[in-house]
Amino acid sequence: MKKIKVYWAPFIDNSDKNMNLIYEDPQSLYSTLNKKRNKKTQREASMFACPVVNQSYQNIFVFKNPIKSFYQFKTTQNNKLSFMPTDNSLEITTFVKPSIENNITFEYPLKWIFFCEEELDMVTSAPYFSEAEHLTYGAMVPGKLDISKWFRVINIQFNLWDDVTQFRINKNEPLFYTNFITDNQVELVRFEMNDYLVKHARTIASAGEWEPRISLSERFDRFRLSRTKDLILREIKKQVLPD
């Protein structure tokens, strides 16, 4: 089976501290579940024997939450949201205007970036097949992106359920999944962001500001025709961490 390399890194753009310390490598959902396999179940009756399940889970990766966090939200007098975190909670800096009535949407302060040499769709979603307490409060806003066509930062946005005004997530709790849509085997390769790559990511993120009313497909074409993709790949390969 062909292997597809997916380059990934924590996206850290705060110049006064490097938070790489809290970003652990993800694990495949298959390997996570396989550790708890019921050995009393006959092999042919196990879901692990199903080719559809097996192949699907191999390319789903589990990213965990590094720090226990708890927040209580309230609306201020000028109708803006604020929050009270407990000690050691990661600080929320961005609230998002909710798309659903009576819901709170906020950006969790952890970011990642993924890139691939060949066309590959990546779906990010809530950890729907893992035990995660935070799913009782709300869930990550899902998304899909061809990670070969755009060097885009993955922001974790949580949308809380109707009228929920608090959010709790435990240390090492599954935070989100990445699912790579391919019949081939995905190999995750970790690299370290540097100033050069951060500048490219920031420029791409702000493209809608300096070139508005341009379709996403046109942005993808610009990315390819300008050979920005080649520049980014060359730099990423210099920044790959050893196995």
TIDREN-388616 format. One record per residue: y, x, z of N, C-alpha, C, O in turn; chain; residue number from 1. Coordinates in steps of 0.001 Angstrom, whole numbers, plus 500000, padded with zeros to 6 digits. Example, Ala and Ser with C-alpha at 12.3 -4.5 7.8 and 13.67 -1.06 7.14 Angstrom:
[setor [494310,513190,507800],[495500,512300,507800],[496700,513200,507800],[496681,514236,508465],A,1]
[setor [497750,512850,507080],[498940,513670,507140],[500030,512900,507870],[501138,513409,508039],A,2]
//
This chain:
[setor [498800,500840,500000],[500000,500000,500000],[501251,500877,500000],[501332,501861,500735],A,1]
[setor [502204,500515,499186],[503458,501256,499109],[504262,501111,500393],[504276,500044,501007],A,2]
[setor [504940,502197,500800],[505820,502147,501957],[507273,502116,501503],[507661,502833,500581],A,3]
[setor [508066,501286,502151],[509496,501219,501874],[510240,501728,503105],[510046,501222,504211],A,4]
[setor [511087,502728,502906],[511866,503257,504016],[513121,502420,504232],[513906,502192,503313],A,5]
[setor [513285,501971,505470],[514507,501281,505867],[515217,502164,506892],[514691,502429,507974],A,6]
[setor [516409,502609,506537],[517203,503442,507436],[517997,502525,508379],[518586,501536,507942],A,7]
[setor [518005,502860,509657],[518727,502022,510611],[519372,502910,511678],[518933,504030,511939],A,8]
[setor [520421,502368,512276],[521129,503108,513325],[521901,502146,514205],[522314,501081,513745],A,9]
[setor [522101,502502,515457],[523097,501784,516249],[524470,502022,515625],[524793,503140,515223],A,10]
[setor [525268,500970,515550],[526617,501148,515017],[527565,501287,516196],[527836,500323,516912],A,11]
[setor [528059,502492,516384],[528918,502817,517521],[530237,503350,516982],[530285,504435,516403],A,12]
[setor [531314,502580,517176],[532599,503004,516619],[533677,503153,517690],[534866,503213,517376],A,13]
[setor [533263,503214,518945],[534211,503427,520033],[534331,504932,520270],[533367,505574,520688],A,14]
[setor [535488,505484,520011],[535645,506936,519999],[535569,507573,521377],[535329,508775,521481],A,15]
[setor [535771,506784,522456],[535826,507408,523776],[534467,507544,524459],[534354,508236,525470],A,16]
[setor [533425,506886,523914],[532098,507062,524499],[531026,506756,523459],[531222,505941,522557],A,17]
[setor [529900,507425,523607],[528780,507226,522689],[527703,506449,523429],[527067,506973,524344],A,18]
[setor [527497,505187,523026],[526562,504309,523711],[525156,504378,523126],[524345,503481,523357],A,19]
[setor [524859,505436,522368],[523524,505599,521817],[522457,505559,522915],[521310,505194,522659],A,20]
[setor [522839,505933,524123],[521936,506011,525270],[521186,504708,525521],[520077,504739,526055],A,21]
[setor [521756,503572,525154],[521125,502288,525492],[520346,501667,524329],[519781,500583,524478],A,22]
[setor [520310,502331,523191],[519629,501763,522023],[518235,502379,521872],[518097,503537,521478],A,23]
[setor [517206,501591,522190],[515833,502056,522010],[515327,501714,520610],[515867,500836,519936],A,24]
[setor [514279,502424,520186],[513648,502092,518909],[512963,500729,519006],[512416,500388,520055],A,25]
[setor [512986,499956,517936],[512269,498665,517932],[510775,498869,517739],[510319,499960,517395],A,26]
[setor [510025,497805,517965],[508584,497809,517704],[508253,496651,516781],[508956,495641,516761],A,27]
[setor [507180,496801,516016],[506781,495681,515168],[506250,494548,516050],[505657,494796,517100],A,28]
[setor [506466,493323,515621],[505967,492178,516365],[504444,492239,516456],[503861,491863,517473],A,29]
[setor [503813,492708,515400],[502345,492816,515389],[501858,493723,516519],[500953,493354,517268],A,30]
[setor [502458,494909,516640],[502003,495842,517680],[502298,495304,519075],[501528,495532,520008],A,31]
[setor [503423,494583,519219],[503770,493985,520508],[502734,492941,520923],[502293,492915,522073],A,32]
[setor [502350,492081,519975],[501368,491038,520281],[499959,491617,520424],[499160,491131,521225],A,33]
[setor [499667,492640,519655],[498329,493231,519653],[497978,493827,521016],[496807,493888,521390],A,34]
[setor [498996,494265,521750],[498758,494820,523094],[498232,493750,524041],[497582,494062,525038],A,35]
[setor [498514,492483,523726],[498084,491375,524590],[496978,490545,523926],[496731,489400,524306],A,36]
[setor [496331,491134,522947],[495282,490410,522218],[494163,489962,523172],[493723,490722,524035],A,37]
[setor [493725,488733,522999],[492617,488202,523793],[491310,488721,523204],[490876,488275,522142],A,38]
[setor [490694,489660,523899],[489481,490304,523380],[488256,489395,523486],[487199,489706,522936],A,39]
[setor [488399,488268,524197],[487279,487320,524311],[487206,486379,523111],[486187,485725,522888],A,40]
[setor [488290,486315,522341],[488300,485455,521155],[487569,486153,520014],[487831,487320,519719],A,41]
[setor [486668,485444,519387],[485936,486029,518259],[486915,486463,517176],[487899,485776,516903],A,42]
[setor [486637,487605,516564],[487561,488193,515604],[487936,487226,514491],[489107,487122,514125],A,43]
[setor [486937,486512,513947],[487201,485617,512820],[488040,484409,513227],[488646,483759,512376],A,44]
[setor [488079,484102,514540],[488859,482958,515023],[490256,483370,515478],[491072,482516,515823],A,45]
[setor [490533,484663,515480],[491820,485161,515976],[492884,485099,514882],[492591,485281,513701],A,46]
[setor [494111,484841,515293],[495203,484837,514313],[495410,486220,513711],[495968,486346,512621],A,47]
[setor [494959,487268,514420],[495110,488624,513912],[494219,488882,512700],[494438,489828,511942],A,48]
[setor [493211,488026,512530],[492323,488168,511372],[492868,487473,510137],[492349,487658,509036],A,49]
[setor [493905,486682,510314],[494490,485950,509185],[495387,486896,508380],[496340,487437,508941],A,50]
[setor [495125,487113,507106],[495932,488043,506307],[497404,487646,506241],[498285,488506,506232],A,51]
[setor [497667,486335,506195],[499058,485872,506108],[499826,486253,507375],[500934,486783,507300],A,52]
[setor [499232,485980,508537],[499866,486311,509811],[499995,487819,509963],[501058,488335,510307],A,53]
[setor [498905,488509,509703],[498867,489962,509866],[499953,490643,509050],[500720,491451,509573],A,54]
[setor [500013,490315,507776],[500988,490955,506892],[502423,490590,507268],[503324,491428,507213],A,55]
[setor [502620,489345,507646],[503957,488897,508017],[504456,489628,509253],[505586,490117,509270],A,56]
[setor [503627,489709,510288],[504055,490285,511556],[504266,491797,511476],[505032,492361,512258],A,57]
[setor [503588,492450,510536],[503758,493901,510401],[505195,494264,510057],[505679,495320,510465],A,58]
[setor [505881,493410,509315],[507237,493716,508862],[508325,492959,509623],[509471,492879,509181],A,59]
[setor [507941,492404,510778],[508925,491830,511699],[509067,492798,512871],[508075,493182,513490],A,60]
[setor [510301,493189,513171],[510539,494153,514241],[511357,493514,515357],[512265,492719,515113],A,61]
[setor [511007,493887,516595],[511612,493313,517792],[512619,494313,518370],[512272,495446,518704],A,62]
[setor [513862,493866,518479],[514908,494667,519118],[515172,494087,520496],[515383,492882,520637],A,63]
[setor [515161,494945,521518],[515267,494474,522896],[516677,494672,523456],[517443,495525,523008],A,64]
[setor [516976,493852,524446],[518256,493941,525137],[518198,495034,526205],[517288,495017,527035],A,65]
[setor [519139,495984,526212],[519018,497140,527105],[519548,496921,528524],[519155,497639,529443],A,66]
[setor [520434,495940,528714],[521095,495765,530005],[521121,494284,530370],[521507,493442,529558],A,67]
[setor [520710,493975,531594],[520761,492592,532068],[522206,492116,532111],[523068,492803,532658],A,68]
[setor [522477,490949,531540],[523847,490434,531496],[523856,488940,531810],[522953,488200,531419],A,69]
[setor [524896,488519,532523],[525070,487105,532841],[526549,486762,532767],[527390,487488,533297],A,70]
[setor [526867,485639,532098],[528255,485241,531908],[528420,483759,532249],[527533,482942,532001],A,71]
[setor [529565,483444,532817],[529970,482055,532996],[531270,481855,532235],[532238,482587,532440],A,72]
[setor [531289,480863,531357],[532427,480643,530479],[533286,479482,530994],[532785,478543,531613],A,73]
[setor [534574,479571,530726],[535472,478460,531059],[536619,478426,530055],[536930,479431,529415],A,74]
[setor [537227,477284,529931],[538365,477120,529024],[539656,477247,529829],[539818,476584,530854],A,75]
[setor [540565,478090,529372],[541826,478302,530068],[542799,477166,529754],[542494,476282,528953],A,76]
[setor [543979,477196,530395],[544968,476134,530213],[545478,476052,528769],[545820,474969,528295],A,77]
[setor [545528,477184,528075],[545969,477166,526672],[544803,476978,525703],[544902,477316,524524],A,78]
[setor [543690,476431,526220],[542531,476041,525403],[541805,477232,524780],[541202,477113,523714],A,79]
[setor [541870,478386,525460],[541131,479552,525000],[539965,479799,525947],[540011,479434,527122],A,80]
[setor [538927,480421,525419],[537744,480699,526225],[537901,482008,526985],[538450,482978,526463],A,81]
[setor [537423,482028,528201],[537323,483259,528965],[535954,483272,529630],[535233,482275,529585],A,82]
[setor [535592,484392,530247],[534284,484472,530874],[534350,485367,532103],[535207,486242,532223],A,83]
[setor [533415,485115,533009],[533261,485932,534207],[531891,486601,534129],[530872,485925,534273],A,84]
[setor [531845,487925,533901],[530552,488610,533860],[530119,489061,535254],[530957,489242,536137],A,85]
[setor [528827,489239,535450],[528343,489856,536678],[528418,491370,536524],[528675,491876,535431],A,86]
[setor [528198,492081,537601],[528215,493544,537557],[527219,494052,536518],[526124,493509,536371],A,87]
[setor [527614,495098,535802],[526779,495788,534806],[526540,494989,533530],[525829,495463,532644],A,88]
[setor [527107,493801,533410],[526971,493053,532159],[527748,493761,531048],[528809,494339,531286],A,89]
[setor [527211,493707,529851],[527954,494228,528703],[529177,493341,528474],[529085,492117,528559],A,90]
[setor [530302,493952,528188],[531549,493197,528086],[531688,492505,526737],[531558,493141,525692],A,91]
[setor [531949,491219,526760],[532216,490457,525543],[533676,490660,525150],[534575,490512,525978],A,92]
[setor [533905,490995,523893],[535283,491200,523428],[535688,490208,522349],[536872,490092,522034],A,93]
[setor [534716,489485,521772],[535022,488608,520644],[534383,487235,520821],[533166,487114,520957],A,94]
[setor [535235,486195,520818],[534756,484822,520714],[534957,484366,519270],[535931,484748,518621],A,95]
[setor [534044,483559,518781],[534087,483066,517405],[534335,481566,517453],[533746,480854,518266],A,96]
[setor [535210,481095,516576],[535457,479654,516528],[534151,478952,516193],[533570,479206,515138],A,97]
[setor [533673,478060,517085],[532352,477453,516863],[532335,476539,515646],[533311,475848,515353],A,98]
[setor [531207,476550,514946],[531019,475685,513785],[530400,474347,514175],[530359,473416,513371],A,99]
[setor [529919,474259,515412],[529256,473048,515890],[529998,472542,517123],[530321,473320,518021],A,100]
[setor [530266,471250,517166],[531006,470671,518286],[530285,470908,519616],[529057,470878,519693],A,101]
[setor [531085,471144,520657],[530602,471316,522025],[529701,472537,522200],[528927,472616,523154],A,102]
[setor [529810,473483,521276],[529053,474735,521388],[530028,475889,521588],[531162,475843,521113],A,103]
[setor [529577,476924,522292],[530339,478167,522447],[529653,479232,521597],[528431,479375,521637],A,104]
[setor [530438,479970,520838],[529903,481058,520020],[530626,482349,520387],[531855,482394,520431],A,105]
[setor [529857,483387,520647],[530467,484676,520996],[529660,485813,520387],[528496,485648,520020],A,106]
[setor [530301,486962,520290],[529674,488144,519706],[529177,489046,520827],[529962,489520,521649],A,107]
[setor [527880,489276,520854],[527309,490172,521860],[527699,491609,521508],[527660,491980,520335],A,108]
[setor [528073,492422,522494],[528679,493727,522187],[527692,494839,521843],[527816,495958,522340],A,109]
[setor [526720,494536,521001],[525815,495547,520465],[525760,495349,518955],[525768,494220,518467],A,110]
[setor [525704,496474,518211],[525738,496378,516754],[524731,497355,516154],[524428,498405,516722],A,111]
[setor [524228,496969,514987],[523285,497809,514258],[523691,497846,512784],[524497,497039,512322],A,112]
[setor [523111,498804,512062],[523319,498852,510613],[522002,499266,509957],[521279,500112,510484],A,113]
[setor [521695,498667,508812],[520446,498912,508095],[520772,499202,506630],[521735,498674,506073],A,114]
[setor [519939,500062,506017],[520172,500381,504610],[518853,500772,503954],[517953,501308,504599],A,115]
[setor [518762,500491,502654],[517525,500765,501920],[517869,501235,500515],[518872,500820,499934],A,116]
[setor [517025,502105,499980],[517256,502647,498638],[516957,501611,497557],[517612,501587,496515],A,117]
[setor [515976,500765,497807],[515584,499760,496812],[515878,498363,497334],[516084,498165,498531],A,118]
[setor [515896,497399,496427],[516244,496032,496811],[515294,495520,497888],[514074,495611,497757],A,119]
[setor [515878,494981,498949],[515063,494485,500054],[515883,493499,500886],[516928,493853,501432],A,120]
[setor [515399,492263,500975],[516047,491261,501816],[515610,491424,503264],[514424,491583,503553],A,121]
[setor [516576,491384,504163],[516313,491414,505592],[516848,490130,506206],[517991,489744,505965],A,122]
[setor [516012,489473,507000],[516422,488275,507726],[516508,488617,509207],[515556,489151,509778],A,123]
[setor [517645,488313,509835],[517778,488473,511276],[517696,487093,511913],[518251,486123,511397],A,124]
[setor [516997,487017,513041],[516793,485709,513673],[516572,485874,515160],[516403,486985,515664],A,125]
[setor [516577,484736,515860],[516201,484712,517273],[514729,485110,517407],[513959,484935,516462],A,126]
[setor [514330,485641,518563],[512934,486075,518761],[512013,484886,519047],[511626,484646,520191],A,127]
[setor [511672,484150,517990],[511021,482852,518129],[509572,482919,518597],[509017,481898,519002],A,128]
[setor [508944,484095,518552],[507549,484207,518996],[507427,485200,520149],[506399,485858,520313],A,129]
[setor [508491,485297,520942],[508508,486161,522124],[509051,485359,523302],[509808,484405,523127],A,130]
[setor [508650,485764,524504],[509165,485123,525703],[510556,485667,525981],[510719,486856,526253],A,131]
[setor [511556,484802,525916],[512946,485232,526072],[513736,484145,526777],[513938,483062,526227],A,132]
[setor [514183,484430,527998],[514892,483429,528801],[516182,482971,528140],[516587,481819,528296],A,133]
[setor [516833,483871,527397],[518147,483505,526850],[518065,482361,525847],[519080,481731,525552],A,134]
[setor [516868,482079,525314],[516728,480984,524353],[516919,479614,525004],[517079,478613,524305],A,135]
[setor [516902,479565,526346],[517181,478292,527017],[518678,477982,527013],[519073,476838,527237],A,136]
[setor [519509,478989,526761],[520964,478806,526745],[521513,478658,525319],[522478,477929,525089],A,137]
[setor [520893,479353,524377],[521367,479332,522997],[520544,480295,522175],[519521,480795,522643],A,138]
[setor [520978,480564,520953],[520218,481457,520079],[521149,482228,519158],[522282,481828,518893],A,139]
[setor [520629,483338,518687],[521366,484163,517734],[521587,483396,516428],[520696,482684,515963],A,140]
[setor [522757,483541,515851],[523035,482967,514533],[522277,483799,513493],[522524,484999,513382],A,141]
[setor [521357,483190,512727],[520537,483960,511789],[521309,484347,510536],[522377,483802,510255],A,142]
[setor [520755,485292,509792],[521391,485716,508541],[520401,486413,507630],[519336,486853,508064],A,143]
[setor [520769,486509,506355],[519924,487169,505356],[520798,488044,504475],[521881,487630,504063],A,144]
[setor [520328,489267,504181],[521117,490213,503395],[520190,491163,502661],[519195,491627,503217],A,145]
[setor [520522,491452,501401],[519851,492529,500669],[520483,493833,501145],[521628,494131,500804],A,146]
[setor [519742,494609,501931],[520319,495787,502579],[520414,496994,501650],[520778,498083,502094],A,147]
[setor [520098,496821,500388],[520323,497899,499418],[521671,497750,498714],[522142,498681,498061],A,148]
[setor [522292,496567,498850],[523483,496272,498045],[524787,496345,498830],[525868,496254,498247],A,149]
[setor [524695,496509,500156],[525908,496423,500970],[525646,497166,502273],[524580,497004,502867],A,150]
[setor [526585,497968,502723],[526450,498738,503971],[527167,497945,505060],[528308,498238,505418],A,151]
[setor [526476,496942,505571],[527111,495944,506440],[526636,496064,507879],[525441,496200,508141],A,152]
[setor [527572,496012,508800],[527252,496017,510223],[526634,494675,510610],[527118,493621,510199],A,153]
[setor [525563,494720,511401],[524925,493506,511906],[525485,493211,513290],[525209,493924,514254],A,154]
[setor [526277,492146,513368],[526824,491688,514638],[525910,490604,515205],[525465,489717,514476],A,155]
[setor [525636,490675,516490],[524793,489676,517132],[525686,488573,517688],[526367,488764,518695],A,156]
[setor [525677,487431,517033],[526452,486281,517503],[525512,485249,518120],[524506,484868,517521],A,157]
[setor [525857,484808,519324],[525077,483772,519993],[525821,482451,519931],[527028,482389,520168],A,158]
[setor [525090,481404,519613],[525616,480044,519623],[524909,479300,520753],[523695,479104,520702],A,159]
[setor [525665,478885,521775],[525074,478200,522917],[524826,476732,522592],[525527,476131,521778],A,160]
[setor [523810,476168,523249],[523471,474766,523014],[524575,473849,523535],[525484,474303,524231],A,161]
[setor [524501,472578,523207],[525542,471603,523562],[525921,471677,525044],[525082,471556,525937],A,162]
[setor [527224,471880,525263],[527824,471827,526608],[527305,472890,527575],[527567,472797,528774],A,163]
[setor [526583,473886,527094],[526147,474997,527951],[527339,475921,528187],[528036,476286,527240],A,164]
[setor [527576,476301,529435],[528749,477128,529768],[528356,478418,530484],[529191,479051,531129],A,165]
[setor [527096,478803,530370],[526677,480094,530910],[525602,480688,530013],[524996,479999,529192],A,166]
[setor [525382,481992,530193],[524410,482690,529343],[523820,483836,530146],[524546,484629,530747],A,167]
[setor [522491,483915,530149],[521801,484979,530868],[520789,485637,529932],[520067,484954,529205],A,168]
[setor [520746,486957,529958],[519745,487694,529192],[519285,488889,530015],[520108,489632,530549],A,169]
[setor [517976,489073,530118],[517416,490093,530994],[517259,491442,530298],[517248,491528,529070],A,170]
[setor [517141,492475,531095],[516862,493807,530565],[515484,493813,529907],[514526,493269,530455],A,171]
[setor [515391,494431,528731],[514162,494540,527934],[513672,493212,527377],[512566,493137,526843],A,172]
[setor [514471,492177,527495],[514127,490894,526876],[514329,491002,525358],[515318,491585,524915],A,173]
[setor [513408,490451,524555],[513620,490463,523106],[514961,489825,522748],[515248,488697,523149],A,174]
[setor [515767,490547,522002],[517120,490105,521657],[517143,489415,520301],[517695,488324,520160],A,175]
[setor [516539,490061,519300],[516476,489461,517965],[515355,490104,517173],[514833,491153,517552],A,176]
[setor [514985,489459,516056],[514006,489986,515112],[514716,490391,513821],[515726,489804,513433],A,177]
[setor [514159,491408,513172],[514469,491645,511763],[513177,491446,510975],[512140,492013,511319],A,178]
[setor [513242,490653,509937],[512078,490378,509101],[512389,490853,507687],[513324,490364,507052],A,179]
[setor [511604,491807,507198],[511827,492365,505872],[510901,491663,504876],[509679,491691,505020],A,180]
[setor [511504,491036,503870],[510753,490164,502953],[510169,491000,501818],[510801,491214,500784],A,181]
[setor [508950,491461,502044],[508259,492276,501048],[506764,492257,501338],[506348,492050,502478],A,182]
[setor [505955,492475,500294],[504511,492605,500466],[504122,494035,500807],[502967,494305,501137],A,183]
[setor [505075,494946,500730],[504819,496345,501046],[505052,496613,502530],[505625,495786,503241],A,184]
[setor [504607,497766,502980],[504780,498134,504382],[506154,498779,504588],[506554,499668,503836],A,185]
[setor [506863,498319,505614],[508194,498852,505910],[508078,499942,506971],[507404,499773,507987],A,186]
[setor [508745,501054,506714],[508824,502151,507675],[510279,502281,508122],[511157,502562,507307],A,187]
[setor [510537,502077,509416],[511892,502218,509940],[512189,503688,510219],[511420,504380,510885],A,188]
[setor [513320,504147,509695],[513740,505544,509858],[515102,505542,510542],[516073,505014,509999],A,189]
[setor [515171,506121,511714],[516421,506098,512480],[517323,507264,512079],[516864,508389,511877],A,190]
[setor [518602,506968,511971],[519590,508021,511701],[520760,507845,512653],[520840,506850,513374],A,191]
[setor [521655,508800,512655],[522834,508735,513522],[524084,508522,512675],[524333,509246,511710],A,192]
[setor [524852,507530,513051],[526127,507310,512379],[527075,508479,512680],[527053,509044,513774],A,193]
[setor [527904,508830,511695],[528971,509806,511922],[530282,509215,511418],[530298,508093,510911],A,194]
[setor [531372,509948,511548],[532687,509410,511170],[532736,509013,509697],[533364,508015,509342],A,195]
[setor [532079,509787,508848],[532077,509506,507407],[531438,508141,507133],[531981,507331,506381],A,196]
[setor [530277,507897,507752],[529575,506634,507536],[530302,505463,508185],[530322,504363,507632],A,197]
[setor [530898,505691,509352],[531665,504645,510017],[532834,504200,509144],[533122,503006,509054],A,198]
[setor [533511,505157,508498],[534652,504814,507636],[534202,503952,506458],[534882,502996,506086],A,199]
[setor [533049,504295,505871],[532523,503470,504775],[532226,502055,505268],[532575,501077,504607],A,200]
[setor [531584,501949,506428],[531230,500629,506962],[532473,499803,507270],[532504,498601,507008],A,201]
[setor [533496,500445,507827],[534738,499729,508137],[535431,499259,506859],[535936,498138,506800],A,202]
[setor [535455,500112,505842],[536083,499740,504574],[535371,498544,503948],[536012,497613,503460],A,203]
[setor [534049,498582,503967],[533264,497487,503404],[533499,496200,504194],[533618,495123,503609],A,204]
[setor [533565,496312,505528],[533788,495134,506365],[535147,494495,506107],[535305,493285,506266],A,205]
[setor [536130,495304,505709],[537487,494785,505488],[537769,494457,504028],[538910,494163,503671],A,206]
[setor [536738,494502,503175],[536946,494286,501740],[537592,492942,501444],[538387,492822,500512],A,207]
[setor [537253,491931,502237],[537828,490596,502015],[539315,490539,502312],[539998,489625,501853],A,208]
[setor [539833,491506,503076],[541258,491524,503415],[542086,492149,502296],[543145,491635,501934],A,209]
[setor [541588,493275,501747],[542389,493943,500722],[542017,493510,499302],[542705,493865,498345],A,210]
[setor [540930,492744,499162],[540575,492193,497848],[540001,490790,498051],[538795,490584,497917],A,211]
[setor [540864,489829,498374],[540385,488470,498651],[539956,487740,497375],[540244,488163,496255],A,212]
[setor [539257,486628,497595],[538836,485731,496502],[537941,486430,495477],[537969,486098,494292],A,213]
[setor [537148,487397,495939],[536169,488052,495082],[534781,487658,495573],[534512,487703,496773],A,214]
[setor [533898,487274,494656],[532558,486827,495056],[531755,487997,495609],[532048,489162,495342],A,215]
[setor [530726,487647,496393],[529876,488682,496981],[529157,489483,495904],[528989,490694,496047],A,216]
[setor [528733,488830,494833],[528046,489549,493751],[528974,490572,493091],[528531,491648,492690],A,217]
[setor [530269,490232,492979],[531231,491190,492431],[531422,492374,493374],[531599,493508,492929],A,218]
[setor [531386,492104,494683],[531489,493208,495649],[530267,494119,495539],[530384,495342,495609],A,219]
[setor [529095,493510,495367],[527875,494298,495195],[527984,495188,493953],[527588,496353,493980],A,220]
[setor [528521,494633,492873],[528694,495413,491636],[529643,496588,491864],[529390,497702,491404],A,221]
[setor [530723,496330,492569],[531682,497407,492858],[531018,498515,493684],[531229,499703,493438],A,222]
[setor [530226,498106,494653],[529514,499048,495520],[528601,499957,494691],[528530,501164,494920],A,223]
[setor [527904,499348,493719],[526976,500115,492882],[527708,500959,491839],[527414,502145,491688],A,224]
[setor [528652,500365,491125],[529315,501056,490023],[530218,502198,490503],[530436,503165,489773],A,225]
[setor [530736,502088,491709],[531571,503162,492262],[530726,504302,492821],[531252,505348,493201],A,226]
[setor [529402,504087,492866],[528418,505025,493403],[528615,505265,494897],[528216,506295,495440],A,227]
[setor [529245,504278,495548],[529358,504335,497004],[527979,504320,497646],[527754,504975,498664],A,228]
[setor [527058,503570,497050],[525686,503547,497563],[525089,504943,497588],[524443,505322,498565],A,229]
[setor [525296,505724,496514],[524746,507082,496447],[525370,507992,497505],[524687,508813,498117],A,230]
[setor [526667,507832,497707],[527351,508637,498714],[526809,508343,500113],[526587,509255,500910],A,231]
[setor [526601,507066,500398],[526108,506666,501717],[524673,507143,501930],[524345,507664,502996],A,232]
[setor [523824,506968,500930],[522434,507406,501053],[522336,508913,501269],[521544,509383,502086],A,233]
[setor [523137,509651,500540],[523114,511113,500696],[523467,511508,502132],[522845,512397,502712],A,234]
[setor [524470,510835,502693],[524903,511170,504048],[523884,510701,505095],[523628,511400,506076],A,235]
[setor [523310,509524,504879],[522304,509021,505815],[521128,509997,505926],[520649,510273,507026],A,236]
[setor [520672,510512,504794],[519507,511397,504796],[519794,512700,505548],[518881,513333,506078],A,237]
[setor [521057,513087,505590],[521437,514269,506388],[521367,513962,507879],[521202,514865,508700],A,238]
[setor [521494,512689,508223],[521629,512272,509623],[520341,511719,510231],[520349,511207,511350],A,239]
[setor [519234,511823,509490],[517960,511276,509962],[517473,512039,511201],[517513,513269,511239],A,240]
[setor [517017,511297,512203],[516474,511905,513419],[515024,512328,513184],[514306,511664,512437],A,241]
[setor [514582,513420,513809],[513180,513842,513647],[512217,512834,514273],[512579,512111,515201],A,242]
[setor [511008,512796,513765],[509978,511890,514307],[509622,512293,515742],[508777,511656,516371],A,243]
//
